[in-house]
């Protein structure tokens, strides 16, 4: 399995055409993006699938596991960006899973991929089960080992205050 397949492995599109749809036909086929090495190869497969039309206008009647690409505007009902394979390759070449990139977009909003990539590289802190665990991890080194055992730390309140300077989504944490 190549790196490119890792990111795109679960991304599939259900490719039909507007002409077939308008004529009452739902003839389509699921295409897994990882089965193609690049956008041009995918496009060739779509043209071959609908070779009975002279100029097919593709309609993606459904797509699965492409929410990150959808959030970036790389895929929609009648559009798939040429950049989708390049972006998938950049994600696979990074040391982060696609979920980290998706969580960053959830935290800060839609932006171009270059900005998302920069944000992940510069602001990603890690993955934690909850805010309290994150707060404990962040502050453990600054708490002296000789702290008397009668001192109680309210981790919930500490986490609430700490989160003013951080974002989180699905367990992934980023500096604000």
N, C-alpha and C positions, 0 to 999 in steps of 0.2 A: 504494500500500500504506500503510495507516495504521500508527501506532505500535503499536496494540494487536495488529495482525497480526504484527508483528515477533517478539514474544515467544511468541505462540501458534501461529505459522505451522506449526510441525512437530508440534504436539500434537494427536493424534487419539485418539478413543475408539471402541471397537467396542461399539455399544449394542444389547443384546437385552433380554429380560425373563425373569424367573424362571419364569413360567408356561409360556412357549414352551420354555424349556430343560427344565423338568420333564416336558413332554409330548413330548420328543424332537426338538424343532425348534431348530435353531441359527440361525434367521432373525435376522439382525442387519445393521447397516450401519455403516461407518466414518463418523464425523462429525469434521471438522476444526474445532477450537475457533475458529480465526480466521475461519471462515465466518459466525460469529454475533457480533453487536455486544455482547451481554451474556448473562448467565446465563438470563434469562427467554426470550430468543429461542432459545437452545440447548434449553431445557426444552420449548418449544413444538414444536421440530423433533423431539424425542424422542417426544412425545405423538402427533404426526402420523405418525411412522414406525410406531408401534404402536397406531394408532387402532382396530384390530380388538379391542382389550382395553378393558374399561370403566375399570379402574384399574390400569394397567400398573406393575409393580414392576421398575424398570430394573436391568439387570445389565450391568456393564461387563466384558465377557469378555476384553478386552484393551485396552491403551492404549499408545501409542508416544510417546517423547520427552517424557514427563511426569514424569521421575524427580524433578525439583525439587519439583513440586507434590505428588508422592507423599510425599516426605520431610517436607513440611510438613503432611501429613495432609489435603490438599485434594482428593485423589482416591483412590478405592479401588474394590474390586469392585462395591459397590452404592451408592457415594456420590460426589458431586462437589459441592464447596462453592460457595455463592453468591459467595464472596469471590474466586474464582479470577480473574475478569475484573478486579476492582479491583486485585488484587495484580499481575497482568500489566501493567496500566496504570501502576502505580507503578514497576515495573521499567523499562518503556519510557520513562517520564518521567525516570528517573535517567540518569546518564551511563555506566552500567555494563551489560555484557551479563549475561544470565541465568546464564551460567557462573560469573561472579564470585560471585553470590549462592549458587549451588549449592555452590561450593567453600568458601565461608564456613561453610555448614551442615555440610559434610564435616569441617571443622576443629573446630568447636565443638559440634556435635550439634544435635539437633532442638529448635526453639524457635518461638515465634510469629513471624510475618513482621515485625512492628514491630521486634522485637529484632534480627532478621536484618538488616533495613534499616539500623538504627542502627549495627550492627556493621560492615557494609560501609562506610558513610559515614565512620565514625570510625577504622577499623583497616586498611582496604585500603591496601597499599603499592604494588602493581603486579604485572606479569606478567613472569616471568623463566624462562629455559630450565632452570636448575638452581640449587641452593643456592650454589655457588661464584660464579656470575654475579651472583646477588643480593647476596652478601657484598661482592664487588668494587664493585658499584654503590653500596651503602650506605656504604662506607668510603672511596671514591675522594677525596671532598672533604676528608677529614681527613688524608690522606697528603700530606706536603709534596712539592712538585715537585722540590725539591732533594735528595730522598732518594738516598743513594748507590746506585749500581747493584749493589753487592756484597751489599746487603741483600735477602734472599729472604723473600717472604711465602708462607706455606703456606695457600693459600686454602681448601683442603679442611678443615683444622683450624679455620681462622677461621670458615668457614661453619658447621661443626658447633657451635661455641661460640655463634655469633650466633643460631642457630636455637632456642636455649633461650628466646629472647624473641620468637619469631615462629612462626606456623603457615603451612603451605603445603598446597595441594591442586591438582593438575593445572596447576602452574605459576603459580598465583595466591598471592600472599603477603600476610599480615595480621600486624599487631602483636598480641602476646598480651595 
